[in-house]
Amino acid sequence: MRIEKGTEHDLEEIESLYNDLNDYLEAHINYPGWKKGVYPIKETAQNGIQEGNLYVLQEGDHIVGTVILRHEQEAAYSTANWHNNFDDEDILVVNTFAVHPTYLNKGLGTRLMDFIIQHSKEMDIKAIRLDVYEKNKPAIKLYRKYGFDYIDTIDLGYSEYGLDKFELYQKLL
């Protein structure tokens, strides 16, 4: 398995991964609260590729996971006490952390998390931040396993989709 930056060539396969994952979540427990046609969608990947911050985890010729790593934080992050005052270039924010449903519970989330931490260290990042829907217990368990500290619970403005509260986490490097 390898991780590399996503390209326009990967766009259709990433969109398929998002759709397959959302179909799976619809039929099972939808921990992240994602909705097909709402998030994540093709434009989510397209923006990440154009910004140069979408990474794909590949097994052979297949994309089995993705993550977007940005310096920019959601506006609502400013309401939290992060216990430090880093500039945007000193942080990476984890977005759209996704694994194809065929590969769930096979350690791919761990591979992506290892990459995120190593990549952040190589970039001299001081902190990794993320938000997670408060009922997404599997993701919260993974983040805590990796030493992310709970910061606050906030509203990111997605209540129309039934997603009222998101927990903020940070890992200092």
N, C-alpha and C positions, 0 to 999 in steps of 0.2 A: 504494500500500500504506500501511496505517496500523496503528499499535499503540495499543491501549487496554486498560483493565482488563476482564477477563472478567466476565461476569454469569451468573446462573442460566440465562438464556435461551440462553447459549452451551454449556451443559453437555453436551447430547447430541452436538453437533458436535465438541466437544473429545474426548469419549469415542470417537467414530468415528475421529478423527485418531489417537488413541493405538492403537486396534485396528488400523487400517490400517498404521501404522508398525510395530507388533509383528509383523503378518503379513509385511510386507516384510522385516523383520530375520530372521524365521524362515527365509525362503526365500533369503536372501543372507548376507553376513557380518554377524553380530550384534555389532558393535563395542561397544555399551554393555552388552550382556548382559541387556537387558530381556526380560521374558517376559509374554506375553498372559495376562491374568487375575491377574497378580502385580504388575507395575509397568511403566509407569504405568497406573492404572485410573481409572474414573469418580470414585471417592472421592478420588483424588489431586487431580483438578481441583476437585471440590466443596469440599475443604478449602481449597485455594488461593483460590477465589472467596469463600468465607465469611470468610477471613482478610483479603481485600482485596489480595492480592499475586500473583494470577495475571494475566498479560498475554497478549493474543492479537495475533498478526500477521494482518491480514486483507487479502486481495486481492479487491476487489469485496465480494460478500456471503459469501465463503468464508474460514474460518479455516485458515490454511496453516502456522501455527507458534504455539508457546506457550512461556512460561517462567514460573517461579515464583521470586520474589525475597523471601527472608525475612531477618530479623535473626538468628533463632535458628540455632545451629550444631548439627550432630550431636555427641553426647556424646564420640565418639572424637576429634573435632577437638582436644580439650583435651590430648591426648597429644603433639601436635606443637609444635615451637618455631616460632612465627609471627614471631619477631623483633620483636614489638610487643605491647602489652597493651591493645588497643582494647575498649571496652565493646560489647555487642551492638548498641546503637543506632548505633554508628559503623561497622558493617559491613553488607554485604548478601551473602547466600549464594545462589548460583545453583542452582536445583533444576529438574529436569524440563524441560530445554532440548530442545524437540522441534520437528521440521519434518516436515510431511506428506511421504510418500515421492514423491508426484508432483512435488514441488518441490525435491527434493534436488539439490545441485550447481548451484543457480541463484542463489546469493548471499543466501539468506534467513538462514542462520546469521550472516552478516556483518551483516545488517540488525538482527537480534536483539541481537547483541553491541554494535553501535553504540548501540542503545537502552539496553541495560543500563548502559553506561559513562556516557552522557549523563544518564540518570535518576539514577544514583548521584551524579554531580556536582551535580545540582540539589538533591538531598537532603543535600548536604554530608557524604556518606559518605567515610570515610577509607580503606577497603579493601573490595575485592570478593573473596570467597573461594568456592571450589568444590571438589568432589571429582569424580574421573572414574575409571572402571574403567581399570586400567593397560594394557589391550589396546585401548582406544578411541583408536587412533592419529589418526583424522580430527579428533576433538574436541580432543585434546591439541595437534595442529598449529594449530588455530584459536586456542586459548587462548594458546599461545606467541606466535603472530603478533600478538596484542593486548597483549603485554607482561606476561602472567601469569608469575610466578616459581614454579618448583617448590619446595615446602616439605618434603614428607615422603611416604612411602608407609605407609598404615595399613590395618587390618582394620576394616571397618564392620559386620561380623557377618552378611554375606550368603553365607557359604561353602556353605550348603545349596543355593544356586542356582548354585554354581560360580564365584562372584565373591569371591575371597579378598582381593585387594589393590586399593586405590584410591589414586591419587595426589592429593595436595592441592596446590592452586595459589592464589596470591594476587596481586592487582594493587593496588598502593598508588595512591591518587589525590591 
